[in-house]
């Protein structure tokens, strides 16, 4: 066997281990067209955004023909990793690179698995606005003043926190009606938008309980302004085409003075804002099942297929499920079966996948303390896991071993093994609804 074949065999065995053990192959899709040759290549993801229309059939009458238009998105191969190691015992070459159970191949596959899975699970913050589970942060103006206002733009909108009550500077007390019973104290203080809210869902809420749709925060500062977009990034006027004349791009909103009544709320005095899952919720053995059911409900509300759903849990949460198993008949966890793609059981319609180590991403939560300053300083222990529950249609993944070769070292009796791995991923805007996130700590 030539040296080139040794390199190809090594790469093939590493990938075989990766595709058998990693979470990524099970929780993503590879629905793309095109060939990956080098870094920066783009492949095409085709998707149909229109529903297939159903018509009433009449004997003797021609049927209307629908012409669905496919929307083409591109996925860029934006990441590359390499390996370059030597083996100084010529007689060990075959066992190291040809035996898929060799320690060298297991190690290389495990490192690749950890790298890719961590990248994929970090996309939990791309889920549809409105599909986050956690503790909401609610800020409202008083009966006479508006705490937050929105101005639409060509791509979304801008939310601005207004001064409350007096014209003084600094934080002002804000009344909190506590609409969702989240347990936050009745008095909070105005806090600015920090980086911790980017990617989260936000909506405007009135004293009367009226709300806009949930929007996705695309950018924020530590001051009083954040930018938002519709959950799918869409810029068409959905509720009423006439609203385009006033530039009301954001869905579920009716600005005061707009002549086109679309059934949405009017932004009168007393409006504030609510950030969804701004604070991690604490999950215990007695509540983790309910939290998973809530994630299932979010996907059901978005009409996501029930087959193929997965939730990727850190080890501590998987252990918590085992403690809860005797109380919940719908919890089926494996004890002796061979684990494939991290699957350790099935709960509430989800394949439970074990995200070992630090694969699940974490982020800081908002402070709940009254008197938080304008930068919204995070209190100790405010970080939480961003746990992803999704259907494979949520994210597209593409990869290829671009190079794989073996060469003799020039200055020693050793063989060098070298390889280049290319990969990329993307969550399409319309497919954000195929994911839900549990923002939680333990």
PyMOL commands that set and color helices and strands:
alter all, ss='L'
color gray80, all
select helices_A, chain A and resi 3-21+24-27+90-98+103-126+195-197+241-246+288-301+315-324+392-394+429-434
alter helices_A, ss='H'
color red, helices_A
select strands_A, chain A and resi 42-48+70-76+79-87+132-133+135-139+148-152+157-161+173-175+187-189+201-205+215-220+225-229+272-279+281-282+310-313+331-333+343-347+350-354+362-364+383-390+396-408+415-426+435-441
alter strands_A, ss='S'
color yellow, strands_A
deselect
rebuild
show_as cartoon
